Amino acid sequence: MEIVALTVAHMVLGEALVFVKRKAFGLKIMPNTIGMLGKKLGMTRVYSEVGSAMGVTVIEAGPCVVLQIKTKEKEGYNAIQVGFGSKKESRLNKPMTGHAKAAGKGGFYNIKEFRVHDIDQYEVGQEISVSDFFKVGDLVDISGKTKGRGFQGVMKRHGFKGGRKTHGSMHHRAPGSIGCSAWPSRVIKGKKLPGHMGNALITKKNVTILDIRPEDNVMVVKGSVPGAKEGLLQIYVK
């Protein structure tokens, strides 16, 4: 029993050290939660029982097909790789054709891995629908790429107030002073300056599911979610 306990402790410590190292070097860490892929169809409004209007987002959630199952013994972690968005086989290259052949469902535009605890629940070629993971009233985390805004100034990018708009000001939308002269004689890292805005992966947490229509693979959630219409979304189970 002591040997088993020590082995488990070493495994947990090893995973914790890997997590710290990846965090320290700024590497992306796969969320340890199951979910599925979807597509943002757009926004509309619904009315509550008392007549108040509420903005909602309509999402095409799945179906996702399991393309590969990764195990802790072989790859070092348990996960499933799913595909979303059918793609003609004529548009696949040979490596992707061979990779998707085992599932027998053709090719896909979007492929992503999700961590799972019990891989015995899944098999290659299995279709995952929206009703398998979610129900009305659940809270979910939704990730998506925000709309790209290009190169923007400090007023639009960071919400700066700007200078005076009166005649002769000559300081309307400029950032102003950005550092000291004598010391430290450099611009401090993280200073809010003009630059590329948008096109970043953003996660909105604790989004409420208002309606699910399994026959249409549609999910309706409260409020807005990141990204433009037809944008890819990652929906995580809480």
N, C-alpha and C positions, 0 to 999 in steps of 0.2 A: 504493500500500500504506500509506503514512504517513497519507493522508487517511482511509482506512478504519479504521486503528487508532485515530486520534484520535476518529472518530465513535463507535466502540464504547466507547472510554474515557469519552466524554461521556455516553453512554447509561447506563453502569454507575454513573457518579458521580451522575447525575440520580436514578436509582432509589435510591441510597444516601441522598441528601439527603431524598427524600420519606419514606423509612423513618424517618430520624432525626426529621424534623418530626412525623410521626404519633406516634412514640414519645414525643416531648417533650410533646405536647398530650394524651397519654393516649387517643388514638384506637385503635380495634381494628385490628389488622393481620391480613389473611387469611393463614393458614399456606400456605406455598409447597409444598404436598404434596397428592397425590391421595388420595381416600378415597370413602366412601359413607355413606349414612344407614342407621340400624337402629333397632330397638325392643327394649328390655329385657323379656324374657319372664319372668324370675325366676331364682332360684338353686337349686342342688341339690348333690349330692356324687357324686364318682366315687372309685373305688378303684384304686390303682396295682398294679403286678405283685407288689409285696411286701406288699400288703394295707393300706397306709396310706390314710386317708381324705383327700380334697382337696375343698375348696369350689370350685365353678365357677359361672359365669354363662352362661345360655343367651340368645342374642341372635338376633332375626330380622333378618338383614342383607340388605336389598334385597328384591326387585329395584328398582333405581332407573332412571328413564327420563330420558334427556337431553332437556331442554326448550329449551335455548339454548346456542349456542357463541359465546364472546366471544373476539375476536382482538386482538392487540397493535395492529394498524393502526387498528381502529375504536374499541375501548374502552380501549386502552392496556395491556392485559395479556391473557394467554391463560388461559381458564378455561372450564369447562363448568358449566351450571346443571342440576341434577337434581331430580326430584320423587320423593317417597316417601310411600306411604300413599294408596291410591285414595280419591277423593272424588266423590260424585255430581255430574254436571254441573248438576243442578237447584239445587245449593247453591253454585255458583260465580257471582260477579258477572260482568258483561260484560267488564271488562278482563282478568280471569283466564281467562275462556273463550276470548278471542281469543289470549292468550299461549300457552295450552296447545293451541290448535288445530293448530299446525304439527306437533306430535309425534304427534297422533292417538291418544293413549292416555287421554283424559279428564283430569280434574282431580286435584290432589293436595293433601293437608293440609300437607305439609312440603316446602319448596323451599330449596335451598342451593347455593352455588357452591363449586367446588373448583378450585384452580389446577392447570394441566397444562402440560407443556413442549411436547408435540406434539399439536396439536388435530386433525391429519389422521387420528388413530385413532378419532375419534368423529364421529357424525352425529346430527342431530335425530331423535328417536324411537327411538334405540338403547336397548336394555335392558341394564343392567349387573348381573350377578349376583355373588354372593359369591366364586365360584371364579375370576372374572376378575382379581381383585386379590390374593387371599389364599390361603395354603396352610397345612397343619398344621405347627406349629413356628415360624411367623413371629411377630415381635414387632410390636405395633401400639400406637398411642396412641388412647385412647377418651375422648371428651368428653361430658359430660352435665350436666344441672341437678340439683343435690343436692335432697334433700327440704326443703321449707320448714318451718322450726321456729317462725316467728313472732318476737315480741319476747321475748328471753331475757336472763337475768342473767349476771353475769360467771362464775359457777361452771359453768354449763352451756355458755356460749358460748366461754369462754377457759380453762376448767379451773382456776379459782382454788381454793385450798384452803378458803377460808372462815374465819370466826372460831371461837372456842371455843363448844362446845355446852353448857357448864355453866350452872347456874342463875345468873341475874343478869348474864350476859355482855352481852346486848342488841346483840351484833354477830355475827350468824350467817352471813348470806349477802350482806352489804353489800360494795361494792368497797373501801371504806376511803379513805384520802387519795388525791387525784388530781392534786395540783399544789402548787406553792410559793406563799407569800403575798407576800413583799416583791419577789422577782424570780424568774421573769419575770412574775409576776402573771397568769398565764393557764394554761390546760390545754394541754400540748404535743400537737401533731397526732399522730395514730396511737395515742393512749392507749387501752388496752383497757378498754372500758366496756360497759354493757348496750346492746343494740340488736337490730336485725333479724338473724336467723341463718338460714342456708340459702338455697335458691332462687338459687344462684350457679352459673355455668358453671365446672366443674372438669374438668381433664384428668388422667387417670391414664396414665402413660407405661410403655412396655415391658411390655405385657400379652401373655402367651403364648397362642397359639391351640392348643387341645388337640384339637379336632375340627371338621370342616366337613361339612355335609350339603347339597350343592347342590340336590338334588331338593326339599328342604323349606325352602331359603333360611335355614338355621340355622347359627350359629357358636357354638361352646362355647369359652369362654376361662377361664383360670385366675384364681381369686380374684374379688373383687367389682369392680363398676364404679359410677360415680356415678349417682344417681337412683333413682326408685321403679319399680315394675312398670309396664309400658306406657309408660315414659318414652322420649323421643327421644334417640338416641345418634349421635355423629359418630365414625366409625372411620377413622383415618388410616393410610396406608401409611408405614412407616419408611423 
